[in-house]
Amino acid sequence: MILPSVRRLFAKSRFPLSRHVSSSSFSAIQAFDPPPVVHTRRVVVTGLGMVTPLGCGVKSTWTRLIEGGCGIIKLTPEDLQINAFDPETQLHIYDQLTSKVAAVVPRGTKPGEFNEELWLNSKEHRSISRFIGYALCAADEALKDANWMPSLQEQKEKTGVSIGGGIGSISDVLDAAQLICDKLRRLSPFFIPRILINMASGHVSMKYGFQGPNHAAVTACATGAHSIGDAVRMIQFGDSDVMVAGGTESSIDALSIAGFCRSRALCTKYNSAPQEASRPFDSGRDGFVIGEGSGVMVLEELDHALKRGARIYAEVRGYGTSGDAHHITQPHASGRGAALAMTRALKQSGFHPCQVDYLNAHATSTPLGDTVEATAIKSVFADHALSGALAFSSTKGAVGHLLGAAGAVEAIFSVLAVHTGVAPPSLNLKEPDPIFNDNFMPLTSSKQMPIRIALSNSFGFGGTNASLLFASAA
């Protein structure tokens, strides 16, 4: 039965109840007028920023990447961020870890190093954790690169932030658990703000006064790609004119590594040869190498960028997402989820698979995942891939797997491939997986070539998938 008060409300409104409404149901309420038509806007990349195991900054990272550099090192007990424990306990924890390699951001005060005194220990930043500091550093570089430091209130209201993370600050959780066993009052009042993943976006927004969308995706290893793709849609639908978007992660800690060790996901065969540990698509691979860092790009509505004379690296033409609906950690053997994400990105872009020049694969160096992705690439790109016309690689051989930051960093690599005409290599591909042949083969060295269209893949636990497609703006 429709309550009298509801009837009176609709009688006074612009949207009266339909004549056909029964007294027992709301189902036939007259439809509202259709919403305004939204014309999709074009989105371009105008700024880039990175903090990676290859260096702090886009220039140092990209230079080392295309030259075949590797940022993977042998772990020490000091790298594990377990300061709340005594030295003997720290050593005991370290000895139990089956994987002792990681891709660690270089720290220091020299060019290309992450300055902890500036981003973590200054008076302004003492309340933030490392993954937030990485995001602030990468965002700062991206905004300066884009020359976008708005001062007008209207501009700030149309600038938003979309930076996600995979697991937040696990080291803070471990330290806090130890502290409350001793005395609750020792726990920092900043504990919760230090571990919340959305605080990376929050701090970037607060630092620059950006009052547009403030968003943080959390989709495991697809986080960075989803954060960028979601930001693209916010611009397309008019929620903002500019978005600062990407992913960040600081996962080099005892508990994170121990957890992945227990799930048998990490590389264990190359503890004595760390630079050979991450081996995407290689038959000798036995797990991924955990890494850390951040990738952030400035996305902008095309006309907005043109009016202010911004440099345009590339246009974002496609964003495809899908779910495997299969298993918490393993992709379906057919690669159907990955194929769906790639197909949807291509459909949105309006391009044909044969037009894609370069593909940055998610391939993490796990036995199953790499093969499944290669199967999906074959199914989507067919003769274009099998003939050798599609150049593809996994850059995780150089930087390891940056978890929540991976999709953003690799999206930037794809943008730079388009912008510079250089496709980066897959390291440590000594004995390719049997799925490959002479023509269908990942790049083992950098290749200078015309790259007008590039695709970047990202997949995560829970069967979540994302593909981003970038095209030359020239």
Disulfide bonds with the S-S distance in Angstrom:
none
